[in-house]
Amino acid sequence: MDKKIHPSLRVQNIKEYYFSTKLKEIAVMKEAGIDVISLGIGGPDLPPPAGVINTMAEAVRVPSNHGYQPHIGVAELREAFARWYRRWYGVELDPAKEIQPLIGSKEGVTHISLAFLNPGDKVLVPNPGYPTYSSISRMAGAEVVYYDLVEKNGWQPDFEAIENMSLDGVRLMWLNYPHMPTGARACHETFEKAIDFGRRHGIVIVHDNPYSFILNPEPRSILSVPGAKEIAIELNSLSKSHNMPGWRVGVAVSNPEFLSWILRIKSNIDSGQFKPLMLAAAKALDEGPEWHSSLNEAYRERRVIAEAVMEALGCSFDPSQAGLFLWGRIKDDDVTSEQLADRVLRDANVFITPGFIFGSNGDRYIRISLCAPSERLSEALERIKNLQKN
């Protein structure tokens, strides 16, 4: 070729997702016959409720259910989300105007960013926080402005410090509680401060809320704050709460105007969801507290072993954490999170997540996923104990 082809600037400005690159490395190890125990990714390994699978199977057999569906989702799903928010969060939503089903909440991060950000706008992103907030913001041509979350403040935003930052051009602020990766629980006071901050500065507050049912006795929604719908959007998902990560069922809830802007983007990107899937998701949303109690019983058993893994690695942790992971601080000041994770993978064949991928404030931490059977967690514990002896 006479002239070299280059990727777009948005491709040059982001890196491949950390887990994508690491899973390729682990795949090579497995091909070589190495038994790797993965405690890295938060992908539930347990099945969804039985009634969900039955609903899906029955709906698939209906010939008319295989066509294109409306981008706003079927009424059954929107109404189920409204019941779900009323039952668990005490939030009233109009299913026709204030609920937008999504093909997963991660996709919703993209839709919201494209709907609200122009090139050159700024976005407030937590450090540490979900890497996708930063990467998608950059894809939209926005500038990422990090705000600090630190352990001594319970991983809650310091709004006084944020007020002292330059807020010119800031259009969005990302929040996420229970927080990933730290497991910090939602505080109503944090939500109140966030809504007040957003209203005063004209900054849209986006709360990403997929972990509120995992080892968390008090599910909270930012929309429970009076006036929140005027300035806030909440993302939610069935991936963790109902063991449906591969089903890709999420939702954005907010005021009708904000959702109409999101729909303009979404309707030009995808072609709607499969109707049997939406009907099955509606069935899942109507599950009672017994489902969540049973699920959390399994996670509590795993959590005990994960805490023992942390202790074997010499890490400290907050036992009040919620969510699908355990976040721990590295004791050895001479080792980074990446070095520790690489050593554990290389020498114990156990994959844990280094905290640096979530931001500079995560570099002294590691994260362990609870998405592995207790037997595999116990095996990982024994391997790490043996590693520490050597």
C-alpha angles and dihedrals in degrees: 000000000000096000125040118236116229130195122243120279090251089060091048091050096057137052129224110274109274094235091051092057094041094050089055089055091049091048089057090051091050091049086056089057098259116144104224119189109210116214092155115085123057097228110139111237096195123088126253120253113300093238090059092058092046091051090050093049093050094047093049089062092060107095095210092058095072100074132092114293131209116276090234090061128238119306092243091063096044091049091048091053089051091052090046093053091046094049100043107025103026089235122139115216132180103234091207098051113014103048126072116180114216138197088249129324092259087064087049090061087061095045093050093046092051092044097052108025131079122191108281096025118126131237128200109225127180120246107237098030148121107310092220091071089064099039095049091046089055091047087057090053094250129138116244115225112189123214119199127250112187134182096240089061093048090254090288122137117264099223092184089060092044090052088057092055122091104268097180108133096008109143105163138033122196121214127176124186133199073042124236120239100011100046092227110162126238116267119204088216090058090052092049092050091047093052092047090048093049094048094049095048101033091243119146111232113215115193116196106204113175099128104053095110099049115094088327118121094193115049109198135191124201087222089071087078110094111256093013095125090064094064108011139077122194125204120203136174145195092217096096103017094055104020092251106127095137093048090068100216118158139143142213117210125191142104119325095251095054091046091049089058091049090049091055089059097039094049090057094048108043138022100230131267131295108270097224088052091052092048090050090049090053088054090051093052090057093058112123131231092277090073094053092043091054092047093049091049088062092047092049090056090050092045091061090058093043089055089053089052090053091050091049088055090051093246127143123219144178109253092205093070119132130204139047099310144054117230119202138180119236114239099201109081091196094063128070123214090251093051092049093047092047091049092050091048094046100042104027099026091231119132115217126166120252113224095225091081089069094055141291092292088063098056095100093051142072131202129218122198121222091210097107130084117265089248092059092045089052091050090050089051092054092048092051093047089053090047092053091052091059 
